[in-house]
Amino acid sequence: MTAQLIDAMVSLTALMEEESERLARTPRFPELGEIANAKLRLTGRIEAEIARLKRSSEDWAETLDEETRAQLAEASRNLRDASAVNAEILSRQIELSSDMMAAIASEAQRLTGSRSTTYGAWGGMAGVEAPAPISINARL
């Protein structure tokens, strides 16, 4: 009854551990998009399986035998732990990427001198800094 749920949880845990390990070594690798898609599919499978179990019996978790309950508890703990590590590494990667984009934009603005000054009707000068145009590699 819960074998598919436990299998999906174990698979998602393994995938998150692999992703975390690879991101800790290098910030970018070719399979990153595929891993993200697989994580989404497995998460959807887990949600669908839990919904199916709840539809069949609201108290399905209480009706499990001891061995299955222990397997489900272990899979849940492992998934929780892997999720916490994965979230931390992904958060650091996103923050690093944002900082790098800000530094690139700042340097591009400095190099292009995209600052304009306007002389107002009452003799005042107003400066405006337009953002520097940058291109983003969408294949990342």
N, C-alpha and C positions, 0 to 999 in steps of 0.2 A: 504494500500500500504506500509506504513512504520511501521505497527504494529509489524512485525517480527523483524525489526531492533531495534526498541525501546525496545521490550521485551528482546532481546539478550543483549543490553546495560545495562538494569536494572539488569539482571541476573549476568552479569560480574561484575557490581558494587557491588552487594551484596556479591558475592564470594570473591572479593578482600577485602572488609571490614571485612568479616569473617576471612580470612587468616591473615590480618594485626592484628586483635584483638587477635587471637590465638598465633601468633608469638610474640606479645608483652608480653604475659603471659609466654610462654615457647618456647625455641628455636626449639623444635622438637616435632612433634606429628604424629601419624600413618597415618593420612589422607593427609599429605602434598603432596605426589605424586599424589593422586587422584585430589586434588584441582588444582595442576599445569596442569594436563591433561585436566581438565574441563575448565580452563582458556584458554588453547590453542584451544580447540574446539569452545568455545564461540567467541574468537577473529577471528577464521576462518569463523564462521557464520556471524559475523559483516562485515568482508571484502567481503564475497560473496554477502551479501545482498546489500551492497553499490555498488558493481560492477553491480549487476542485475538492480538496480535502475538507474544507469548511462547509462546502455545499453538501457533501455526503454526510457529514456529521459535525455539528458545532463543537463537540468536545472530543474531536479525533485524537488530540494529543494525549488525553487522559486514558484512552483505550489502548495505547501502545504497550506491547510487552516490554519487559525490562531491558532486553538486549537492544531492541530497536530504539527505545527511549535514550539509552546510553549513546548509541551511534548518532542519533539526531542531536543530542546535547554536545557531543564532541565536535561534530561537523559545524554546529552553530558557533561554538567557541573559537574554532580555528578560522572560520569565516570572519568573525568579528575582529580577531587579532590581525589577520591579513588585510582587512579593510582599513583598519586604523593606520597601519604602516603605509599602505598604498596611498591613502588620502594625504598623509604627511609628505610623501615624496612628490606626489602630483602637485600639491600646493606649492612646494618649493620650486618646482619646475616652472609653474605658471608665473610665480613671482619673479623668478630669474628672467623669464622671457619678457615680461612687462618692463622690467628694469632695463634690459638690453634694448628694447624698442624705444624707450624714452631716451636713452643715451644716444642711439642712432639718430633719432629725430632732432635732438638738441644739437648734435654735431652737424647735421645737414643744414639746420637753420643757421648755425654760426657760419658755415662755409658759403652758403648762398646769399647771406646778407639780406634776408627777406623782411627787413624792417622798413617800414615806410613812415614818413613824417608828414603831417598835414598842418598847414598854416591856416588858422581860423580867422573869422571875420573880425574879431576883437584883438587880433595880434597874438593869440596863444598858439603854442605848438603842441600837437598831440602825436604821440608815437604809437604805432600798432605793429605788433609782431605777428605776422601771418605764419601759420604752420608750414614747415617745409614739406614738399611733396616727397613721399617715400613709397616704394613699391614693396609689396609683400609676396613672398613665394607661397602661393596657395597650396603647393604640393606637400608642405610640411604636415 
